[in-house]
Amino acid sequence: MDVLVELSQPLAQGNGLPVRTVALRYLLDIGVIDDRIRSTAQAIIDNPQRIASSGGWRTFTDDEQVRAAAFAILR
């Protein structure tokens, strides 16, 4: 689990590589949510910029996937 947390934490600063989004979703699937994961999820939601790894139309879908996982974690 620690590897997944470390992989997902850069999302809090807006660094949206696909592997980070997958790590965040796996953490959600596992269901073991600690303060580090909640903090990352809150930072994702608070970030006004799109979180994505590339430009173009994927920017919107990448950002939506990251934010959906973050909202689900904080539920």
ChimeraX attribute file (.defattr): number of C-alpha atoms within 10 A of each C-alpha:
attribute: neighborCount
match mode: 1-to-1
recipient: residues
	/A:1	11
	/A:2	8
	/A:3	8
	/A:4	18
	/A:5	19
	/A:6	14
	/A:7	17
	/A:8	27
	/A:9	23
	/A:10	16
	/A:11	21
	/A:12	19
	/A:13	12
	/A:14	18
	/A:15	16
	/A:16	22
	/A:17	17
	/A:18	14
	/A:19	13
	/A:20	21
	/A:21	28
	/A:22	17
	/A:23	19
	/A:24	26
	/A:25	21
	/A:26	17
	/A:27	21
	/A:28	17
	/A:29	12
	/A:30	10
	/A:31	10
	/A:32	11
	/A:33	14
	/A:34	11
	/A:35	8
	/A:36	13
	/A:37	23
	/A:38	15
	/A:39	15
	/A:40	21
	/A:41	25
	/A:42	17
	/A:43	17
	/A:44	26
	/A:45	18
	/A:46	11
	/A:47	14
	/A:48	9
	/A:49	10
	/A:50	19
	/A:51	25
	/A:52	23
	/A:53	17
	/A:54	13
	/A:55	10
	/A:56	8
	/A:57	8
	/A:58	12
	/A:59	15
	/A:60	14
	/A:61	14
	/A:62	20
	/A:63	19
	/A:64	15
	/A:65	16
	/A:66	24
	/A:67	21
	/A:68	14
	/A:69	21
	/A:70	24
	/A:71	14
	/A:72	11
	/A:73	22
	/A:74	14
	/A:75	5
